[in-house]
Amino acid sequence: MVREWMSQGLNWDVISLENSVLLQNSCWPLLIDSTNQVNKWVKQMEAKVQIYVLSQKKLNFINYVKKAMKNGFSVLIEVRL
């Protein structure tokens, strides 16, 4: 599985691998991605299906989250500090 993830653009570092395992084995994963590598990988992996990429500053943020949950779409929340 790890080789497949790498062929899809995942970096070979401990944090990326840990985040990927969490993502594959959790319904509601919370990932900390300081290098932005898993973020790119998730976007690529979810490109085949509907994914909402949101920031907490997005207008109508909650409405997008509710719509995604109602329709079974993935949500990626990007937090910039």
N, C-alpha and C positions, 0 to 999 in steps of 0.2 A: 504494500500500500504506500509506503513512504517513497519508493522509487517512482510510483505513478504520480504522487503529489509533486515531486521534484520535476518530473517531465512536464508538469503543468505550470511550472514557474515558481514553486515554493523554494525559499532559501534553505540551505543546509546549516541551520543554527538551532540551538536548543530551544529558544523562545518560539521560533516559528513552528518547530515540530510539536512542542507542547500545545500551542494554540490550535494547531491542526487536529491533534487528537481530541482536544476539548470540543472543537467544532463538529467533528464526526460522531461524537458519542454523547452529545447533549442536545436537548430540545431547545434550550435557551442559553447558549454559551455567552459568557462575558469574556472578551479577549482584550488584553492589553498589548498594543502593538506599537511600540515606540519607534521602530524602524520602518513602519508602513509597508512591510513586505507581505504580511498575512492579509492585510487590507486589499492589496492588489490581487492576491491569489483568490480571495473570496469573491471579488468582483468577477474575475475570470471564470471561476467555478459556477457562479450563479447566473452567468450571462445567458444561459439557455432558458432560464425561467425568469419570472418577474422578480426583481429586487429593487427595493427603495433604498437609496443612499441618502441619508439625512444628516443634518447637523442640528444640534439643540437650538440653534438660532433661526432655523427655517420657519418661515411663516406657516401657520397651521400644522405645526409639527405633530401634535396629538392626533389630528384628523388623518394624517398620512399613516401613522402607526395603527390607528383603529381600522382603516381601510385595508391595510396589509394583513392584519390579523383576521379580519372578516373573510378575506379572499384567499388566505393561506400563502401569502407572499412573504419572502424573506425581507428583513429590515437590517441594514447596516447603519449604525449611528456613529458618525465620526465626531470626535470631541477634540478640539484643538485648544491647547492651553497656552 
